[in-house]
């Protein structure tokens, strides 16, 4: 069962990201502050939810959260600072966008950099333990999926409408056939044998 607040410090923001392991598109992060007594039986780690339930929860979170914010870090910046730093930067940008300043931050995973002078904790598999992190995971995932679905129409042939930029067989077949485009992360191993990629 998911708990509500990690600590007794309130307001507390949960942070999570989506798209770290992708070959294309941005890394997306969300920060969410939920009401103290918030509860929702459906809410869980976004990876364990159906697309339909993620969309239902996105609306609930956006309506009921004290504050929420979603931020993107784009492929060129990912290439410059690496994906770990880009993920943390996206979370910092999401925190910047909150209209309520949290007194404490909880982050999914085990890596984070201090944000302003606000205390924080990193929690491995936190998106399956705490509601605010789970809510952030839902927003990050749905916003990123929505963006990649739109991008798939502009750049057909990579199956982004299905794989959302992750390294699937169809995505790699598209790269082998069409080459990489401006939305690919060129510092990532786009093909099993990089020599096959026509740059």
Helices and strands as residue ranges (DSSP letters): E 12-18, E 27-33, G 46-48, H 51-64, E 67-73, H 75-81, H 83-96, E 104-108, E 119-123, G 126-128, H 131-154, H 160-163, H 169-178, G 194-196
